Amino acid sequence: MIKLQRLIGLPVIVIHSGKLVGTVKDAWFDEHWRLKGLILEFAKWFAATARAVSWDDVLTCGEDAVIISKEDAVIAMKPKEVSRAFHAGIIKLKDLPVVTVHGVQLGRVSDVYFFPFQGTQIVGYELTDGFVSDLMEGRKWLKAPSDPDEVLLGEDAIIVPAVSEAELEPVAASNFRE
């Protein structure tokens, strides 16, 4: 299992040439919040494209680097094509509030976990209530509901079943540590 923010900042290297093609800046997702790829470079002030690698071209994510299959796996994308991303999409996953169907906010997304080669669906959320709360109580872990129809990954909030409040665990006690 991979903690998404662990990938941010890693160099991306082509397996057969050893060429460095960039560093991971973000990750982009489809409308079902499945990981689609890694963003290597955002569009600058006057640039009309971002550079990215499709998740299908990622061979492995190690502790120190991401290895991709070929240099031409790096593609140019229009920023609007990256509608859902962790840090910088039109819809940002980081800091989205997680709220139960009864209107109880469980925290805000600080990180997500996924199995890298099993459908790339998000399997859990690391939640924060803010810096002071993180220091005093620690962050919380919420396993993603096994039925995707039980969770709404919306534009402004993630809506989860009411039972999710009882399922919160301290991050250190979860089975999904790095």
Backbone as CSV, one residue per row, in Angstrom:
resi,resn,N_x,N_y,N_z,CA_x,CA_y,CA_z,C_x,C_y,C_z
1,MET,0.846,-1.165,0.000,0.000,0.000,0.000,0.897,1.235,0.000
2,ILE,0.466,2.241,-0.725,1.261,3.465,-0.868,0.487,4.648,-0.298
3,LYS,1.204,5.472,0.417,0.689,6.742,0.888,1.023,7.746,-0.214
4,LEU,0.020,8.382,-0.772,0.212,9.217,-1.959,1.276,10.297,-1.772
5,GLN,1.268,10.980,-0.662,2.221,12.081,-0.497,3.671,11.605,-0.442
6,ARG,3.879,10.307,-0.210,5.240,9.771,-0.229,5.824,9.836,-1.635
7,LEU,4.959,9.860,-2.661,5.429,9.936,-4.056,5.841,11.351,-4.470
8,ILE,5.244,12.355,-3.830,5.514,13.739,-4.212,7.001,14.039,-3.975
9,GLY,7.643,14.572,-5.004,9.058,14.928,-4.918,10.012,13.846,-5.396
10,LEU,9.499,12.627,-5.636,10.388,11.556,-6.109,10.790,11.791,-7.563
11,PRO,12.026,11.461,-7.920,12.434,11.550,-9.327,11.739,10.459,-10.141
12,VAL,11.462,10.765,-11.399,10.862,9.805,-12.330,11.926,9.451,-13.353
13,ILE,12.252,8.147,-13.428,13.375,7.673,-14.235,12.900,6.621,-15.225
14,VAL,13.425,6.690,-16.458,13.109,5.715,-17.499,13.950,4.462,-17.264
15,ILE,13.324,3.299,-17.296,14.007,2.060,-16.923,15.161,1.676,-17.847
16,HIS,15.024,1.818,-19.154,16.049,1.321,-20.075,17.190,2.295,-20.340
17,SER,16.965,3.594,-20.035,18.028,4.568,-20.284,18.577,5.183,-18.999
18,GLY,17.818,5.093,-17.920,18.229,5.736,-16.681,18.045,7.241,-16.715
19,LYS,17.355,7.745,-17.722,17.172,9.182,-17.870,16.135,9.702,-16.880
20,LEU,16.473,10.811,-16.247,15.555,11.504,-15.356,14.634,12.376,-16.208
21,VAL,13.324,12.128,-16.136,12.378,12.889,-16.957,11.585,13.916,-16.153
22,GLY,11.785,13.945,-14.852,11.096,14.923,-14.012,10.942,14.410,-12.592
23,THR,10.219,15.183,-11.800,9.887,14.767,-10.439,8.372,14.834,-10.263
24,VAL,7.876,13.997,-9.381,6.433,13.936,-9.144,6.003,15.195,-8.392
25,LYS,5.060,15.921,-8.979,4.516,17.131,-8.354,3.118,16.893,-7.792
26,ASP,2.383,15.959,-8.402,0.987,15.732,-8.005,0.522,14.423,-8.634
27,ALA,-0.710,14.055,-8.352,-1.334,12.884,-8.970,-2.708,13.294,-9.465
28,TRP,-3.127,12.704,-10.580,-4.462,13.041,-11.079,-5.318,11.796,-11.097
29,PHE,-6.634,12.028,-10.931,-7.630,10.967,-10.757,-8.745,11.112,-11.774
30,ASP,-9.454,9.985,-12.020,-10.631,10.055,-12.887,-11.852,10.455,-12.048
31,GLU,-13.030,10.454,-12.665,-14.243,10.887,-11.975,-14.654,9.941,-10.844
32,HIS,-14.091,8.736,-10.809,-14.363,7.782,-9.724,-13.235,7.773,-8.703
33,TRP,-12.340,8.755,-8.797,-11.190,8.920,-7.920,-10.244,7.721,-7.969
34,ARG,-10.130,7.099,-9.149,-9.075,6.097,-9.376,-7.868,6.847,-9.918
35,LEU,-6.693,6.438,-9.471,-5.462,7.095,-9.887,-5.244,6.907,-11.385
36,LYS,-5.110,8.004,-12.111,-4.884,7.963,-13.558,-3.426,8.168,-13.922
37,GLY,-2.701,8.937,-13.120,-1.314,9.192,-13.462,-0.653,10.159,-12.516
38,LEU,0.594,10.449,-12.835,1.406,11.361,-12.032,1.695,12.620,-12.835
39,ILE,1.596,13.743,-12.192,1.887,15.025,-12.829,3.330,15.385,-12.504
40,LEU,4.108,15.659,-13.548,5.518,15.987,-13.364,5.768,17.481,-13.338
41,GLU,4.927,18.209,-14.027,5.136,19.652,-14.121,3.800,20.305,-14.394
42,PHE,3.526,21.371,-13.680,2.292,22.117,-13.885,2.490,23.129,-14.998
43,ALA,1.390,23.588,-15.563,1.460,24.648,-16.565,1.953,25.925,-15.884
44,LYS,2.878,26.594,-16.513,3.406,27.863,-15.993,2.505,28.999,-16.490
45,TRP,2.857,30.213,-16.145,2.032,31.370,-16.485,1.617,31.401,-17.953
46,PHE,2.582,31.172,-18.846,2.269,31.310,-20.261,2.214,29.971,-20.984
47,ALA,2.449,28.881,-20.269,2.402,27.565,-20.904,0.963,27.052,-20.916
48,ALA,0.636,26.320,-21.936,-0.728,25.805,-22.063,-0.824,24.329,-21.691
49,THR,0.282,23.737,-21.243,0.258,22.310,-20.947,0.962,21.986,-19.632
50,ALA,0.615,20.815,-19.131,1.311,20.227,-17.990,1.931,18.923,-18.505
51,ARG,3.005,18.460,-17.853,3.618,17.188,-18.240,3.191,16.131,-17.235
52,ALA,2.839,14.950,-17.764,2.332,13.886,-16.898,2.718,12.524,-17.449
53,VAL,2.554,11.509,-16.600,2.779,10.116,-16.990,1.537,9.333,-16.596
54,SER,0.977,8.600,-17.542,-0.168,7.746,-17.255,0.252,6.666,-16.259
55,TRP,-0.647,6.299,-15.360,-0.325,5.273,-14.373,0.005,3.942,-15.039
56,ASP,-0.531,3.690,-16.230,-0.239,2.453,-16.966,1.236,2.346,-17.348
57,ASP,1.929,3.479,-17.442,3.344,3.478,-17.812,4.288,3.467,-16.613
58,VAL,3.729,3.493,-15.411,4.548,3.423,-14.193,4.823,1.950,-13.903
59,LEU,6.106,1.594,-13.863,6.476,0.207,-13.583,6.553,-0.065,-12.091
60,THR,7.125,0.881,-11.345,7.239,0.698,-9.902,7.435,2.038,-9.205
61,CYS,7.026,2.058,-7.947,7.234,3.217,-7.083,8.083,2.752,-5.917
62,GLY,9.371,3.052,-5.969,10.268,2.654,-4.896,10.360,3.728,-3.828
63,GLU,11.195,3.488,-2.846,11.387,4.468,-1.773,12.028,5.745,-2.285
64,ASP,12.881,5.609,-3.319,13.669,6.759,-3.760,13.387,7.225,-5.176
65,ALA,12.583,6.483,-5.947,12.312,6.890,-7.333,11.079,6.168,-7.868
66,VAL,10.491,6.780,-8.883,9.416,6.165,-9.661,10.042,5.750,-10.987
67,ILE,9.833,4.511,-11.387,10.407,3.998,-12.630,9.282,3.866,-13.659
68,ILE,9.525,4.433,-14.859,8.533,4.347,-15.939,9.096,3.533,-17.097
69,SER,8.196,3.117,-17.993,8.547,2.182,-19.058,9.354,2.794,-20.200
70,LYS,9.057,4.031,-20.578,9.734,4.633,-21.734,9.648,6.152,-21.640
71,GLU,10.581,6.805,-22.319,10.635,8.265,-22.255,9.404,8.919,-22.861
72,ASP,8.873,8.330,-23.943,7.703,8.958,-24.555,6.409,8.678,-23.785
73,ALA,6.515,8.060,-22.602,5.359,7.926,-21.716,5.004,9.272,-21.093
74,VAL,5.945,10.207,-21.106,5.675,11.550,-20.596,4.862,12.284,-21.652
75,ILE,3.663,12.709,-21.272,2.744,13.336,-22.217,2.432,14.768,-21.789
76,ALA,2.021,15.560,-22.756,1.567,16.923,-22.488,0.052,16.890,-22.329
77,MET,-0.437,17.563,-21.299,-1.878,17.633,-21.048,-2.280,19.082,-20.852
78,LYS,-3.500,19.383,-21.244,-4.050,20.697,-20.941,-4.459,20.701,-19.468
79,PRO,-4.237,21.792,-18.763,-4.588,21.829,-17.344,-6.035,21.425,-17.059
80,LYS,-6.971,21.744,-17.956,-8.373,21.376,-17.701,-8.607,19.869,-17.802
81,GLU,-7.673,19.124,-18.433,-7.787,17.665,-18.479,-7.508,17.044,-17.121
82,VAL,-6.801,17.778,-16.278,-6.500,17.321,-14.925,-7.569,17.911,-14.010
83,SER,-8.803,17.426,-14.172,-9.894,18.019,-13.410,-9.852,17.632,-11.940
84,ARG,-9.361,16.427,-11.629,-9.288,15.982,-10.234,-7.847,15.601,-9.919
85,ALA,-7.267,16.291,-8.958,-5.886,16.008,-8.563,-5.778,16.120,-7.051
86,PHE,-4.666,15.669,-6.517,-4.490,15.726,-5.073,-4.271,17.167,-4.620
87,HIS,-3.329,17.884,-5.252,-2.993,19.247,-4.841,-3.572,20.339,-5.729
88,ALA,-3.600,20.136,-7.053,-3.767,21.280,-7.938,-4.825,21.139,-9.025
89,GLY,-5.724,20.215,-8.948,-6.741,20.081,-9.985,-7.826,21.125,-9.827
90,ILE,-8.776,21.096,-10.734,-9.954,21.948,-10.591,-10.661,21.544,-9.296
91,ILE,-10.721,20.228,-9.058,-11.223,19.684,-7.796,-10.021,19.073,-7.079
92,LYS,-9.713,19.580,-5.900,-8.542,19.123,-5.136,-8.988,18.160,-4.043
93,LEU,-8.340,17.012,-3.963,-8.655,16.033,-2.928,-8.112,16.469,-1.568
94,LYS,-6.898,17.015,-1.558,-6.300,17.429,-0.278,-7.158,18.521,0.351
95,ASP,-7.397,18.366,1.631,-8.169,19.309,2.453,-9.677,19.262,2.227
96,LEU,-10.170,18.320,1.406,-11.622,18.171,1.291,-12.169,17.697,2.639
97,PRO,-13.274,18.287,3.109,-13.868,17.791,4.346,-14.530,16.427,4.115
98,VAL,-14.413,15.554,5.120,-15.082,14.256,5.097,-16.235,14.365,6.097
99,VAL,-17.456,14.208,5.583,-18.661,14.438,6.370,-19.552,13.202,6.280
100,THR,-20.177,12.824,7.413,-21.108,11.693,7.394,-22.440,12.144,6.808
101,VAL,-23.278,11.180,6.440,-24.608,11.500,5.909,-25.477,12.202,6.955
102,HIS,-25.057,12.154,8.223,-25.787,12.858,9.289,-25.218,14.249,9.549
103,GLY,-24.249,14.674,8.747,-23.721,16.027,8.851,-22.607,16.211,9.856
104,VAL,-21.951,15.137,10.288,-20.834,15.237,11.230,-19.532,15.244,10.443
105,GLN,-18.741,16.313,10.607,-17.455,16.369,9.909,-16.431,15.560,10.689
106,LEU,-15.789,14.597,9.999,-14.808,13.714,10.626,-13.394,14.269,10.540
107,GLY,-13.174,15.213,9.666,-11.866,15.812,9.468,-11.710,16.223,8.022
108,ARG,-10.488,16.639,7.665,-10.168,17.017,6.289,-9.088,16.069,5.789
109,VAL,-9.113,15.767,4.500,-8.153,14.832,3.912,-6.747,15.426,3.971
110,SER,-5.823,14.692,4.591,-4.421,15.116,4.584,-3.585,14.202,3.697
111,ASP,-4.049,12.977,3.472,-3.367,12.044,2.577,-4.334,10.922,2.236
112,VAL,-3.993,10.163,1.208,-4.791,8.989,0.834,-3.863,7.801,0.621
113,TYR,-4.421,6.618,0.742,-3.683,5.374,0.567,-4.324,4.588,-0.562
114,PHE,-3.486,3.862,-1.300,-4.006,3.017,-2.364,-3.052,1.864,-2.594
115,PHE,-3.587,0.774,-3.160,-2.747,-0.331,-3.594,-2.324,0.013,-5.003
116,PRO,-1.042,0.123,-5.283,-0.612,0.700,-6.558,-1.012,-0.069,-7.803
117,PHE,-1.218,-1.363,-7.731,-1.511,-2.082,-8.966,-2.751,-2.948,-8.851
118,GLN,-3.702,-2.518,-8.032,-4.953,-3.249,-7.881,-6.123,-2.319,-8.143
119,GLY,-6.188,-1.749,-9.303,-7.288,-0.859,-9.657,-7.072,0.575,-9.224
120,THR,-6.053,0.812,-8.430,-5.659,2.148,-7.982,-6.794,2.930,-7.320
121,GLN,-7.769,2.241,-6.794,-8.843,2.899,-6.059,-8.314,3.318,-4.685
122,ILE,-8.749,4.452,-4.202,-8.369,4.902,-2.868,-8.933,3.913,-1.855
123,VAL,-8.083,3.419,-0.941,-8.541,2.444,0.047,-8.628,3.035,1.447
124,GLY,-8.123,4.239,1.640,-8.235,4.862,2.947,-7.821,6.315,2.917
125,TYR,-8.282,7.037,3.935,-8.006,8.466,4.047,-7.319,8.747,5.374
126,GLU,-6.306,9.591,5.336,-5.713,10.115,6.555,-6.361,11.471,6.768
127,LEU,-6.967,11.667,7.945,-7.731,12.881,8.210,-7.048,13.723,9.275
128,THR,-7.200,15.016,9.135,-6.656,15.965,10.099,-7.768,16.882,10.583
129,ASP,-7.619,17.347,11.808,-8.505,18.381,12.347,-7.735,19.681,12.529
130,GLY,-6.534,19.734,11.967,-5.709,20.925,12.077,-4.428,20.638,12.840
131,PHE,-3.485,21.557,12.739,-2.144,21.371,13.282,-2.152,21.079,14.788
132,VAL,-2.859,21.897,15.558,-2.868,21.720,17.013,-3.494,20.380,17.381
133,SER,-4.596,20.052,16.754,-5.248,18.764,17.019,-4.338,17.596,16.631
134,ASP,-3.615,17.735,15.517,-2.679,16.681,15.104,-1.599,16.478,16.166
135,LEU,-1.114,17.568,16.746,-0.093,17.463,17.790,-0.648,16.838,19.067
136,MET,-1.850,17.241,19.426,-2.444,16.781,20.685,-3.006,15.357,20.581
137,GLU,-3.719,15.082,19.499,-4.441,13.822,19.390,-3.931,12.920,18.269
138,GLY,-3.192,13.478,17.328,-2.740,12.720,16.166,-3.785,12.727,15.062
139,ARG,-3.356,12.304,13.900,-4.280,12.210,12.768,-5.105,10.947,12.873
140,LYS,-6.189,10.921,12.088,-7.096,9.775,12.112,-7.058,9.060,10.772
141,TRP,-7.347,7.790,10.812,-7.405,6.937,9.633,-8.847,6.511,9.429
142,LEU,-9.331,6.598,8.187,-10.662,6.111,7.847,-10.531,5.215,6.632
143,LYS,-10.865,3.954,6.802,-10.861,3.023,5.670,-11.991,3.424,4.733
144,ALA,-11.702,3.431,3.442,-12.731,3.750,2.457,-13.786,2.640,2.473
145,PRO,-15.065,2.991,2.402,-16.103,1.952,2.373,-15.859,0.983,1.215
146,SER,-16.095,-0.304,1.471,-15.827,-1.315,0.448,-16.792,-1.203,-0.728
147,ASP,-17.985,-0.694,-0.495,-18.950,-0.492,-1.574,-18.812,0.947,-2.064
148,PRO,-18.341,1.141,-3.292,-18.131,2.513,-3.793,-19.412,3.346,-3.805
149,ASP,-20.573,2.697,-3.812,-21.831,3.451,-3.802,-22.139,4.051,-2.433
150,GLU,-21.375,3.655,-1.403,-21.601,4.173,-0.056,-20.873,5.483,0.193
151,VAL,-20.037,5.903,-0.715,-19.278,7.135,-0.527,-19.471,8.037,-1.745
152,LEU,-19.643,9.324,-1.478,-19.757,10.301,-2.556,-18.517,11.171,-2.514
153,LEU,-17.699,11.062,-3.543,-16.497,11.890,-3.653,-16.875,13.111,-4.474
154,GLY,-17.402,14.102,-3.789,-17.934,15.275,-4.462,-16.910,16.358,-4.715
155,GLU,-17.402,17.453,-5.263,-16.526,18.582,-5.592,-16.066,19.331,-4.350
156,ASP,-16.941,19.414,-3.336,-16.625,20.230,-2.162,-16.579,19.437,-0.859
157,ALA,-16.914,18.155,-0.907,-16.870,17.326,0.298,-16.938,15.855,-0.099
158,ILE,-16.476,15.014,0.812,-16.610,13.566,0.678,-17.673,13.156,1.689
159,ILE,-18.733,12.515,1.211,-19.835,12.099,2.070,-19.707,10.601,2.306
160,VAL,-19.668,10.198,3.597,-19.482,8.797,3.968,-20.652,8.336,4.839
161,PRO,-20.833,7.011,4.986,-21.915,6.508,5.837,-21.758,6.966,7.289
162,ALA,-22.855,7.022,8.021,-22.829,7.450,9.424,-21.930,6.562,10.269
163,VAL,-21.857,5.269,9.955,-21.048,4.325,10.722,-19.554,4.660,10.651
164,SER,-19.155,5.462,9.691,-17.744,5.819,9.526,-17.176,6.511,10.756
165,GLU,-17.998,7.265,11.463,-17.518,7.963,12.655,-16.989,6.965,13.689
166,ALA,-17.667,5.844,13.841,-17.245,4.817,14.802,-16.024,4.040,14.311
167,GLU,-15.744,4.090,13.011,-14.640,3.330,12.427,-13.325,4.093,12.370
168,LEU,-13.304,5.348,12.828,-12.064,6.127,12.836,-11.052,5.487,13.772
169,GLU,-9.791,5.462,13.346,-8.698,4.922,14.158,-7.572,5.943,14.170
170,PRO,-6.743,5.915,15.208,-5.527,6.716,15.145,-4.639,6.191,14.017
171,VAL,-3.949,7.059,13.320,-3.117,6.643,12.196,-2.094,5.582,12.627
172,ALA,-1.459,5.771,13.752,-0.421,4.827,14.204,-0.990,3.452,14.500
173,ALA,-2.285,3.359,14.832,-2.882,2.071,15.174,-3.446,1.350,13.954
174,SER,-3.492,2.024,12.827,-4.084,1.393,11.646,-3.148,0.345,11.062
175,ASN,-3.702,-0.507,10.249,-2.924,-1.537,9.554,-2.299,-0.989,8.288
176,PHE,-2.479,0.265,7.991,-2.091,0.812,6.703,-0.995,1.843,6.851
177,ARG,0.009,1.527,7.612,1.149,2.425,7.771,2.089,2.254,6.591
178,GLU,2.982,3.241,6.443,3.989,3.157,5.371,4.895,1.984,5.602
